[in-house]
Amino acid sequence: MDFATLSLSPPLLQVLNELKFETATPIQERAIPVLLQGKDLVGQAKTGSGKTAAFSLPVLQKVRLQDRYVQALVLCPTRELCAQVAGELRRLGRRMPQLQVVVLAGGQPIRPQLEALEKGAHVAVGTPGRVLDVLDRDALDTRRLGTVVLDEADRMLDMGFREDMERILGAMPSRRQTVLFSATFPPDIEKLSKTFQRDPVRVTVEDATAAPDIRQVRYTCEPEAKQATLLRVLRQYQPASAIVFCNQKATVVEVTKALAASGVSVDGLQGDMEQFDRDQVMAKFRNLSTRVLVATDVAGRGIDVEALDAVVNFDLPFQPEPYVHRIGRTGRAGRMGLAISLVTPRDERKVETIEEAIGTKLEVGDVDALPPAEGGGAAFLGSTWETLYISAGRKDKMRPGDILGALTGEAGGFNATDVGKIEIQDHIAYVAVARRVAKVAFQRLSEGRIKGRKHRIAWVR
């Protein structure tokens, strides 16, 4: 279905046209009309189905820009997902003058978030804990809030946010639109829906299990050979960007150290890390300064990286649903995805359960055909990019073009191809630069000015 048939406003249709979004995905086609009518909705769709735009477009359509108070609240399980949802809202609403979207999430000082609410914001995107904190401070006026969206509601329940979610929903106006999006529909979601929604429309996108455009391969090995087999798999497929999932935090640390010692461009992500460190790890992974990210399911929730080449299950999950959620991160935007699982003899029952759930057999890979774990010129798995940190962001009026201009203008002299992804956050920015010119880029940004001002520049290592 063409977006033009969905009764969206001209500014939104203009942005969709600029972004080359011509045809709505199934979840967008079915959910957007329901949400535009103001009805409650339960949307069930897999990762990568376009659900963020499915609720963002109706939210933006209903925003009254002249009224500077929070009109919609989106709850997400992690700060990373909050940042992604807020970024999508800003991107889709870029033709809406003075639109203000505020992120209310932990891991960052609360004062700037409170100040943003005081100045006036139209949409808030937050994690349950920080939203409750803001509510307890009477800093979020909910009396005129019209829409509440629970994104990845099943994940929030898995992470123990049930009571927080119930408290937040209980603090919202009784006359509101309540929207639940979830990859699965367990009994807890049904109970939440019955308690807090009014005659919700249920929208389920079929084939919410395994994506047909993902090649799923298993390699069998003994437990003590898993690290070597992982390295051989990475050297065989040479992914530019891959996530390796482990079941435990300690395994993340061990695998990260082993891959780094073998020359792989790798970082680990696990729950004991400080938020600032997590943010830097993710910035490097998104801009390809890090090729391989090792993570647990909890740490990996909310990660949404475009053009992810591969997902590797170093440890198979104990249930099929996490497996489906993991592999759904690859094979998007019409590209063939790759999901690899390392299977030990004790994992055979897990494999059977997964295959039964997804309705297909995993392809059996030939371990003997993989390259050796060590040596070989083609085995290099480093990155050609470095990441620089800049101490100014969106709230400081920093724009990607400012950074690009500082590097490629007369003072910089770089080619545009020497500059990779530029990521602007509220008060900081990250820029990827080609490794061969990284030292010069660091020096010129440190000694020069961006928009006429000096900023602190640092390596992200």
LOZABA-768021 format. One line per 3 residues: number of its first residue (from 1); their letters; for each residue x, y, z of N, C-alpha, C. Coordinates in steps of 0.05 Angstrom, whole numbers, m for minus. Example, Ala and Ser with C-alpha at 12.3 -4.5 7.8 and 13.67 -1.06 7.14 Angstrom:
# LOZABA-768021
1 = as = 264:m114:156:246:m90:156:264:m66:156  257:m45:142:273:m21:143:258:1:157 $
This chain:
# LOZABA-768021
1 = mdf = 17:m24:0:0:0:0:18:25:0  10:44:m16:25:69:m18:18:86:7  39:100:18:34:117:41:14:139:36 $
4 = atl = 13:148:11:m6:170:4:m35:162:9  m41:137:11:m69:128:16:m75:126:45  m56:133:63:m61:128:92:m69:153:107 $
7 = sls = m78:174:93:m89:198:105:m69:212:123  m44:212:116:m23:226:131:m22:255:122  m11:272:139:m10:301:133:11:306:111 $
10 = ppl = 8:329:97:27:335:76:56:337:85  62:348:109:90:348:118:102:320:121  86:302:132:95:275:136:99:261:109 $
13 = lqv = 80:264:91:83:252:64:107:263:49  113:289:53:136:301:40:162:288:50  164:284:77:187:271:88:190:242:78 $
16 = lne = 168:227:78:168:200:69:178:198:40  169:218:24:178:219:m4:208:225:m6  218:243:11:246:250:12:263:226:20 $
19 = lkf = 252:210:39:267:187:49:263:162:31  248:165:9:243:144:m10:227:121:3  210:128:22:191:109:34:166:109:17 $
22 = eta = 163:91:m1:141:92:m20:118:73:m11  125:49:m3:106:29:4:106:22:33  83:22:46:82:15:75:87:m14:79 $
25 = tpi = 100:m21:101:103:m49:108:76:m60:119  73:m86:121:47:m97:131:38:m85:158  57:m82:177:49:m72:203:41:m43:201 $
28 = qer = 55:m27:183:48:1:179:20:3:166  16:m13:145:m9:m12:130:m33:m18:148  m30:m36:167:m52:m44:184:m55:m27:209 $
31 = aip = m33:m18:220:m33:m4:245:m39:26:243  m28:39:222:m30:68:220:m59:77:219  m77:65:202:m105:74:201:m119:72:228 $
34 = vll = m113:50:242:m125:46:269:m116:67:288  m90:73:288:m80:93:307:m89:121:300  m92:127:275:m102:153:267:m131:158:276 $
37 = qgk = m146:136:279:m173:138:289:m175:141:319  m151:139:332:m151:143:361:m157:118:377  m158:95:364:m164:70:378:m139:58:391 $
40 = dlv = m144:43:413:m122:28:425:m114:5:407  m89:m4:410:m79:m24:391:m59:m42:405  m59:m67:398:m38:m86:405:m26:m95:379 $
43 = gqa = m1:m88:374:12:m96:349:34:m116:354  32:m138:340:52:m160:343:66:m163:316  92:m158:317:108:m160:293:137:m164:300 $
46 = ktg = 152:m177:283:180:m184:288:197:m159:286  222:m161:297:242:m140:294:247:m134:265  249:m108:258:255:m101:230:230:m99:213 $
49 = sgk = 207:m99:225:182:m98:209:172:m70:203  185:m50:215:177:m22:211:157:m12:231  157:m25:255:138:m17:275:143:11:287 $
52 = taa = 168:20:287:173:47:298:159:68:282  161:66:256:146:85:239:116:81:241  108:56:247:79:51:249:66:66:271 $
55 = fsl = 80:70:293:68:86:315:78:115:314  102:120:303:113:148:302:97:166:284  89:156:261:74:173:242:47:182:254 $
58 = pvl = 31:165:266:6:174:278:11:193:302  31:187:318:38:205:340:44:233:329  61:235:309:68:261:297:44:275:284 $
61 = qkv = 27:259:272:3:271:259:m14:286:279  m15:275:304:m33:286:324:m21:309:340  6:312:338:19:333:354:9:361:346 $
64 = rlq = 3:377:366:m4:405:362:20:421:369  34:431:349:60:444:353:57:470:370  34:483:368:31:507:384:28:502:413 $
67 = dry = 23:477:421:20:470:450:46:457:459  61:472:476:87:462:484:85:446:510  72:424:509:71:405:531:71:377:520 $
70 = vqa = 77:357:536:80:329:527:53:318:519  50:311:494:25:300:484:26:270:479  50:259:478:53:230:474:78:220:489 $
73 = lvl = 76:196:500:98:184:515:103:156:503  128:151:497:136:124:487:155:112:507  147:88:517:164:74:536:180:52:521 $
76 = cpt = 206:50:527:224:31:514:240:17:536  249:m8:531:264:m23:551:292:m12:557  305:0:537:333:9:541:337:37:531 $
79 = rel = 359:49:541:366:76:532:373:76:502  386:54:493:394:53:465:369:54:447  348:39:455:324:39:439:310:66:441 $
82 = caq = 311:79:464:300:106:467:313:125:447  339:124:445:353:141:427:345:136:398  342:111:391:334:104:363:306:113:357 $
85 = vag = 287:109:376:260:118:371:258:148:370  272:162:388:272:191:387:284:201:360  305:188:351:318:195:326:299:192:302 $
88 = elr = 283:170:303:264:165:282:241:186:282  232:193:306:211:214:309:221:240:298  246:247:305:257:273:294:261:272:264 $
91 = rlg = 269:249:254:274:246:225:247:248:210  227:234:219:201:235:206:187:262:210  194:276:232:181:301:237:198:325:230 $
94 = rrm = 217:321:213:235:344:207:222:366:191  199:362:180:184:383:166:163:396:184  165:390:210:146:401:230:162:422:246 $
97 = pql = 159:447:241:175:468:254:172:467:284  195:469:297:197:471:326:188:445:341  186:423:327:180:398:341:202:392:361 $
100 = qvv = 193:385:386:212:379:407:207:351:418  227:334:416:226:306:426:247:304:448  239:295:472:258:293:494:261:264:501 $
103 = vla = 286:256:508:292:229:517:294:230:547  279:212:561:280:210:590:291:182:597  317:180:599:329:154:603:353:156:622 $
106 = ggq = 358:134:637:379:133:656:406:132:642  427:133:659:454:133:648:464:161:641  446:180:643:453:208:637:442:226:659 $
109 = pir = 454:249:664:443:267:685:414:273:680  399:275:702:370:280:699:365:310:695  382:327:704:377:356:703:371:366:675 $
112 = pql = 388:359:654:381:369:627:355:359:617  347:335:625:321:324:617:298:339:630  302:346:655:281:362:669:279:390:657 $
115 = eal = 302:401:650:302:428:637:288:427:610  292:405:595:279:403:569:248:402:572  239:388:593:211:387:599:200:414:607 $
118 = ekg = 216:429:623:207:456:632:204:475:608  222:472:588:221:490:565:198:483:547  189:457:548:166:449:532:174:429:511 $
121 = ahv = 163:405:512:168:384:493:142:372:484  141:363:459:116:352:449:114:321:453  137:307:451:137:278:453:160:271:472 $
124 = avg = 155:252:491:176:242:509:180:212:503  205:204:502:212:176:498:230:168:521  222:148:536:237:142:561:236:113:569 $
127 = tpg = 255:107:587:255:81:600:237:82:625  226:60:634:208:60:657:219:73:682  244:66:688:256:76:713:259:106:713 $
130 = rvl = 269:118:692:273:147:691:246:161:689  227:150:674:201:163:672:187:164:700  190:142:715:179:143:742:193:164:759 $
133 = dvl = 219:166:757:234:186:772:224:214:765  219:219:739:209:245:731:181:250:742  164:229:741:137:231:752:138:237:782 $
136 = drd = 155:223:796:157:227:825:166:256:832  180:269:814:188:297:818:167:317:808  144:306:799:123:323:788:133:341:765 $
139 = ald = 152:330:750:163:345:727:150:338:701  133:318:700:120:310:675:90:313:679  78:333:667:49:338:668:35:319:649 $
142 = trr = 20:300:660:7:280:644:m22:286:638  m32:308:649:m61:314:647:m71:316:619  m54:326:601:m63:330:573:m49:311:554 $
145 = lgt = m38:289:565:m24:270:548:m45:252:534  m43:250:508:m63:236:493:m56:207:485  m30:201:482:m22:174:472:1:164:489 $
148 = vvl = m1:138:496:21:124:509:27:99:493  53:96:485:62:74:469:81:57:486  77:31:488:96:13:500:110:m3:478 $
151 = dea = 134:5:472:149:m8:451:165:m31:462  164:m54:449:177:m79:459:167:m85:487  141:m85:490:128:m90:516:137:m116:528 $
154 = drm = 140:m137:512:148:m163:523:176:m162:534  194:m146:522:221:m144:532:221:m129:559  204:m109:561:203:m94:587:193:m112:609 $
157 = ldm = 174:m130:603:165:m149:623:187:m169:630  202:m178:610:224:m197:615:245:m184:633  249:m158:630:270:m144:645:260:m136:673 $
160 = gfr = 236:m143:680:226:m138:708:213:m111:711  203:m99:690:191:m72:691:161:m73:695  150:m96:702:120:m98:704:108:m77:722 $
163 = edm = 118:m75:747:107:m57:766:111:m28:757  134:m22:746:139:5:736:120:12:714  116:m6:695:97:m1:673:69:4:683 $
166 = eri = 61:m13:703:34:m10:714:31:17:729  52:25:743:51:51:757:49:74:737  65:72:716:64:94:696:37:95:682 $
169 = lga = 27:73:674:1:73:661:m21:83:680  m18:75:705:m38:84:725:m37:114:729  m15:127:723:m12:156:727:m21:172:702 $
172 = mps = m28:158:681:m37:171:656:m67:178:657  m76:197:641:m104:204:640:m121:179:632  m145:177:642:m162:155:635:m170:156:606 $
175 = rrq = m174:180:596:m182:183:568:m156:187:552  m145:165:543:m120:166:527:m120:142:508  m102:144:489:m98:121:470:m74:106:481 $
178 = tvl = m77:80:484:m56:62:494:m48:42:473  m22:42:466:m12:25:444:9:6:455  6:m20:450:26:m40:457:38:m51:432 $
181 = fsa = 65:m51:430:78:m65:408:96:m86:420  94:m110:410:109:m133:422:115:m153:400  138:m166:402:146:m186:383:130:m212:389 $
184 = tfp = 123:m216:414:108:m240:422:83:m231:438  65:m249:444:40:m243:458:36:m263:481  54:m262:501:51:m280:524:28:m272:541 $
187 = pdi = 20:m289:561:m3:m282:578:0:m256:593  25:m249:600:29:m223:615:21:m199:598  27:m201:572:19:m179:554:m12:m177:552 $
190 = ekl = m24:m200:550:m54:m201:549:m66:m189:574  m54:m196:597:m64:m185:622:m60:m155:623  m37:m145:614:m32:m116:614:m52:m102:595 $
193 = skt = m58:m115:573:m77:m103:554:m105:m101:566  m114:m123:579:m141:m123:591:m143:m102:613  m122:m97:627:m123:m78:649:m122:m49:640 $
196 = fqr = m107:m43:620:m101:m15:614:m111:m6:586  m123:m24:570:m132:m15:544:m163:m18:542  m174:m3:523:m203:m3:519:m208:m14:491 $
199 = dpv = m220:m37:490:m227:m50:464:m205:m47:443  m181:m57:450:m159:m54:431:m163:m70:405  m153:m59:384:m152:m73:358:m126:m90:358 $
202 = rvt = m129:m115:352:m105:m133:351:m95:m134:322  m70:m127:318:m57:m129:292:m34:m147:294  m35:m169:280:m13:m189:280:m3:m193:252 $
205 = ved = 23:m188:248:35:m193:222:44:m222:221  34:m236:202:41:m265:200:70:m269:195  79:m293:200:107:m301:197:125:m284:215 $
208 = ata = 116:m283:240:132:m268:260:153:m286:273  159:m307:259:180:m325:269:206:m321:254  212:m339:236:238:m337:221:234:m322:195 $
211 = apd = 252:m304:189:251:m289:164:262:m306:142  248:m308:119:257:m325:97:282:m315:83  290:m290:87:314:m279:74:339:m281:92 $
214 = irq = 338:m299:111:361:m303:129:371:m331:126  396:m334:118:409:m360:116:417:m368:144  407:m391:153:412:m400:181:430:m426:179 $
217 = vry = 454:m423:190:474:m444:188:483:m453:216  486:m478:220:497:m489:245:524:m502:240  542:m497:259:568:m511:259:571:m526:285 $
220 = tce = 577:m552:283:578:m569:307:607:m571:316  611:m567:342:638:m569:354:636:m577:383  658:m585:395:659:m590:423:660:m564:439 $
223 = pea = 651:m563:464:650:m538:479:678:m525:480  699:m540:484:726:m528:486:736:m517:460  723:m523:438:731:m513:412:715:m490:402 $
226 = kqa = 696:m479:418:678:m459:409:692:m433:401  711:m424:417:724:m399:411:740:m401:385  754:m423:381:769:m427:356:750:m428:332 $
229 = tll = 727:m442:336:707:m445:314:695:m418:308  690:m402:328:679:m375:323:699:m359:306  724:m360:313:744:m345:298:745:m355:269 $
232 = rvl = 744:m381:265:744:m392:238:720:m383:222  697:m382:235:672:m374:222:674:m344:214  685:m328:231:688:m299:224:707:m296:201 $
235 = rqy = 728:m311:201:747:m309:179:736:m320:153  718:m339:155:706:m350:131:687:m329:118  670:m316:134:650:m299:123:658:m269:122 $
238 = qpa = 678:m262:138:688:m234:137:666:m213:139  649:m214:159:628:m194:161:639:m166:168  628:m146:155:636:m119:161:624:m110:188 $
241 = sai = 602:m123:195:588:m116:220:573:m141:230  579:m150:254:567:m175:264:563:m173:294  542:m185:304:537:m188:333:540:m217:341 $
244 = vfc = 556:m222:362:559:m249:373:545:m250:399  525:m267:402:509:m269:426:518:m291:444  521:m284:470:528:m303:491:506:m303:512 $
247 = nqk = 504:m324:527:483:m326:548:491:m313:574  517:m310:580:526:m300:605:546:m277:602  547:m259:622:565:m236:621:594:m245:621 $
250 = atv = 600:m265:637:628:m275:638:637:m285:611  620:m298:597:627:m308:570:632:m285:551  617:m263:553:622:m240:536:650:m230:540 $
253 = vev = 659:m228:565:686:m218:571:707:m237:560  703:m263:563:723:m283:554:725:m282:523  702:m282:510:702:m283:480:714:m257:469 $
256 = tka = 707:m234:481:718:m209:472:748:m209:473  759:m218:496:788:m218:499:801:m237:479  789:m260:475:800:m280:456:801:m269:428 $
259 = laa = 779:m257:419:778:m246:392:798:m222:389  799:m205:409:818:m182:407:846:m192:405  853:m213:420:880:m224:419:887:m236:392 $
262 = sgv = 866:m243:376:871:m254:349:869:m233:327  868:m208:335:868:m186:315:841:m178:305  819:m187:318:793:m179:309:785:m152:320 $
265 = svd = 773:m135:304:762:m110:314:737:m116:329  738:m115:356:717:m126:373:713:m109:398  688:m108:407:681:m96:433:660:m114:446 $
268 = glq = 659:m112:473:639:m127:488:618:m108:499  593:m118:503:572:m103:514:557:m121:534  559:m113:559:544:m129:580:535:m111:602 $
271 = gdm = 517:m121:619:502:m105:637:517:m91:659  542:m99:665:557:m86:686:571:m61:677  570:m54:651:584:m31:641:569:m5:648 $
274 = eqf = 584:16:652:573:43:656:559:52:630  539:69:633:524:77:609:541:92:589  559:109:599:576:124:581:594:105:564 $
277 = drd = 604:84:577:620:64:562:603:49:542  579:42:550:560:29:531:555:46:507  551:72:512:545:90:490:568:91:470 $
280 = qvm = 593:92:481:616:94:464:620:68:448  615:45:461:617:19:446:597:19:423  573:28:428:552:27:408:558:47:385 $
283 = akf = 569:70:392:576:90:372:597:78:353  617:65:364:638:53:347:627:30:330  608:15:341:597:m7:325:579:3:303 $
286 = rnl = 564:24:308:546:35:287:562:47:264  585:59:270:600:71:249:622:54:237  622:28:245:640:7:234:669:10:243 $
289 = str = 674:27:264:701:27:276:705:1:291  683:m12:299:684:m39:311:668:m57:292  680:m79:284:666:m97:266:649:m118:280 $
292 = vlv = 658:m127:304:645:m149:318:637:m139:346  612:m142:353:602:m136:379:594:m161:393  605:m167:417:597:m190:433:579:m181:455 $
295 = atd = 556:m193:458:536:m183:477:518:m205:488  506:m200:511:485:m216:522:458:m207:511  438:m223:514:411:m215:505:402:m189:519 $
298 = vag = 406:m187:546:397:m164:561:412:m139:551  438:m141:548:453:m118:538:447:m111:509  439:m131:494:434:m127:466:407:m117:459 $
301 = rgi = 389:m116:479:362:m106:473:363:m77:465  348:m71:444:347:m44:435:368:m37:414  387:m56:409:407:m50:389:394:m53:362 $
304 = dve = 396:m32:346:385:m33:319:405:m20:300  420:m37:286:442:m28:269:435:m34:240  436:m13:223:429:m17:195:450:m35:182 $
307 = ald = 442:m51:163:460:m67:146:478:m85:162  466:m99:183:482:m118:198:486:m143:182  511:m150:177:518:m172:159:511:m199:171 $
310 = avv = 516:m203:197:514:m229:208:507:m228:238  494:m249:247:489:m254:276:501:m282:282  516:m284:303:528:m309:311:518:m316:339 $
313 = nfd = 506:m340:342:499:m350:368:522:m366:379  539:m353:394:561:m368:407:549:m388:427  529:m379:441:512:m397:458:484:m396:447 $
316 = lpf = 472:m419:443:444:m420:435:427:m412:459  406:m396:455:388:m389:477:372:m413:486  360:m411:509:346:m433:520:317:m436:509 $
319 = qpe = 307:m415:496:280:m416:484:282:m406:455  263:m414:438:263:m405:410:259:m375:406  243:m362:424:237:m333:420:262:m316:419 $
322 = pyv = 281:m319:439:305:m303:437:321:m308:411  321:m333:402:335:m340:377:323:m324:354  297:m323:352:283:m308:331:289:m279:333 $
325 = hri = 289:m269:357:295:m240:362:323:m233:354  342:m251:360:370:m246:353:374:m245:323  365:m266:309:371:m268:281:355:m247:264 $
328 = grt = 334:m236:276:318:m216:262:333:m190:258  357:m187:270:373:m163:267:389:m163:241  390:m185:227:404:m186:201:383:m191:179 $
331 = gra = 391:m187:154:373:m192:132:351:m172:128  356:m146:133:336:m125:130:340:m110:104  319:m95:98:320:m77:74:325:m93:49 $
334 = grm = 315:m117:47:317:m133:23:344:m147:19  361:m145:39:388:m158:37:386:m186:49  402:m204:39:404:m231:50:418:m230:77 $
337 = gla = 407:m241:98:419:m242:124:434:m268:129  450:m268:149:465:m292:156:464:m296:186  454:m319:195:453:m326:223:468:m352:227 $
340 = isl = 489:m352:244:506:m375:248:503:m384:277  500:m409:282:499:m420:309:521:m440:314  535:m437:336:554:m457:345:540:m477:363 $
343 = vtp = 540:m502:354:524:m523:368:542:m544:379  540:m549:405:555:m570:418:536:m594:420  547:m618:426:529:m642:428:507:m638:449 $
346 = rde = 512:m623:470:491:m619:490:469:m600:481  473:m586:458:454:m567:448:433:m579:429  435:m604:423:418:m616:403:388:m613:409 $
349 = rkv = 381:m615:434:353:m612:441:344:m583:436  361:m563:442:354:m536:436:350:m532:406  367:m544:390:364:m541:361:338:m552:352 $
352 = eti = 330:m576:362:304:m588:355:281:m569:362  282:m557:385:261:m539:394:259:m515:376  282:m503:369:283:m480:352:273:m487:324 $
355 = eea = 282:m509:313:273:m517:286:243:m522:285  233:m534:306:204:m538:308:189:m512:308  200:m492:323:186:m467:326:187:m451:300 $
358 = igt = 209:m451:286:212:m435:261:203:m450:236  198:m475:239:187:m491:216:207:m497:195  232:m497:201:252:m504:181:277:m515:195 $
361 = kle = 293:m529:180:318:m541:190:341:m521:186  359:m520:206:383:m504:202:402:m518:183  413:m502:165:433:m513:146:457:m523:162 $
364 = vgd = 467:m546:154:491:m558:168:516:m548:154  533:m533:168:558:m523:157:580:m543:161  599:m543:143:622:m562:144:645:m548:160 $
367 = vda = 650:m557:184:671:m545:200:698:m549:187  702:m572:175:728:m577:162:734:m559:139  714:m547:127:718:m529:105:725:m500:113 $
370 = lpp = 723:m495:139:729:m468:149:759:m463:149  768:m438:146:796:m432:147:807:m437:175  833:m440:178:845:m444:205:841:m420:223 $
373 = aeg = 842:m424:249:837:m402:268:860:m382:268  883:m390:260:906:m372:260:919:m371:233  932:m348:227:947:m345:202:930:m339:178 $
376 = gga = 944:m333:156:930:m328:131:925:m299:126  934:m289:103:932:m260:97:903:m251:96  885:m268:87:857:m259:84:842:m261:110 $
379 = afl = 857:m268:132:843:m272:157:841:m247:174  852:m225:164:851:m200:179:823:m190:183  816:m184:208:788:m176:214:789:m149:229 $
382 = gst = 807:m131:221:808:m105:233:789:m86:219  789:m61:229:772:m40:217:789:m18:205  779:m6:184:793:16:171:784:43:181 $
385 = wet = 768:43:203:758:68:214:766:72:243  769:97:251:772:105:279:750:124:286  744:126:312:722:144:321:733:166:338 $
388 = lyi = 724:190:333:731:213:349:706:224:363  711:233:388:690:245:405:692:275:404  669:288:402:668:318:402:649:327:424 $
391 = sag = 658:346:440:643:354:464:621:374:458  605:369:437:582:386:432:562:370:415  536:375:419:516:359:406:493:375:396 $
394 = rkd = 470:361:393:446:373:382:437:398:397  438:396:424:429:418:441:448:442:439  472:437:429:491:459:426:491:469:397 $
397 = kmr = 470:461:382:467:470:354:488:457:335  500:435:343:519:421:326:504:405:306  513:406:280:500:391:259:521:374:244 $
400 = pgd = 513:352:232:533:336:217:549:352:196  535:371:183:549:387:163:570:404:174  567:413:200:588:429:213:614:413:216 $
403 = ilg = 611:387:224:634:370:229:647:363:202  630:356:183:640:349:156:655:373:144  644:397:147:656:420:137:683:426:150 $
406 = alt = 685:421:176:710:426:190:732:407:180  724:384:171:744:364:162:750:367:132  731:374:116:735:374:87:738:402:75 $
409 = gea = 734:422:91:737:450:81:766:457:78  771:483:74:798:492:69:816:486:92  806:488:117:824:483:140:829:453:143 $
412 = ggf = 810:437:135:814:408:138:828:395:115  817:398:92:829:387:68:825:358:63  807:345:78:802:317:74:782:312:51 $
415 = nat = 783:289:40:763:281:21:738:271:36  715:274:24:690:265:37:691:235:43  705:220:27:707:191:31:724:184:55 $
418 = dvg = 739:203:66:755:199:90:738:201:115  713:211:112:696:216:135:672:196:133  668:181:155:647:161:155:622:172:169 $
421 = kie = 609:155:184:584:162:198:588:184:219  571:204:219:571:225:239:546:221:256  549:219:282:526:214:300:525:237:320 $
424 = iqd = 503:251:320:499:274:337:479:266:360  488:268:385:471:263:408:465:290:421  453:290:444:444:316:456:467:335:461 $
427 = hia = 489:325:474:511:343:481:538:332:472  539:311:457:564:301:446:559:292:417  581:287:403:579:277:376:602:258:371 $
430 = yva = 598:239:353:619:220:345:622:222:315  647:220:305:652:219:277:672:198:271  666:182:250:685:161:241:703:173:220 $
433 = var = 729:169:222:748:179:202:766:155:194  775:156:169:792:134:158:817:132:176  824:108:183:846:103:201:872:116:191 $
436 = rva = 876:115:165:902:125:154:905:155:157  883:170:162:884:199:166:874:207:193  870:187:211:857:193:237:873:212:254 $
439 = kva = 900:208:255:917:226:271:916:255:261  916:258:235:914:285:224:887:297:230  865:281:228:838:291:234:836:299:263 $
442 = fqr = 847:283:281:847:290:309:861:317:314  884:320:302:900:344:306:885:369:295  873:367:271:860:390:259:835:397:274 $
445 = lse = 819:377:283:796:384:299:803:395:326  825:385:338:834:395:364:844:424:363  859:429:341:871:456:339:853:476:325 $
448 = gri = 834:466:310:816:483:295:790:490:310  771:500:295:745:507:306:723:495:289  700:489:303:676:480:290:655:501:295 $
451 = kgr = 644:513:274:625:535:276:637:558:292  663:562:289:676:585:302:683:580:332  679:556:342:684:550:370:703:527:373 $
454 = khr = 718:528:395:736:506:402:720:485:418  726:459:413:713:438:427:733:417:436  727:402:457:744:381:465:741:357:446 $
457 = iaw = 764:347:436:764:324:418:779:302:432  768:277:431:781:255:443:778:230:426  797:211:429:795:185:416:774:168:431 $
460 = vr = 759:152:416:742:132:428:755:105:422  767:94:443:782:69:439:770:47:455 $
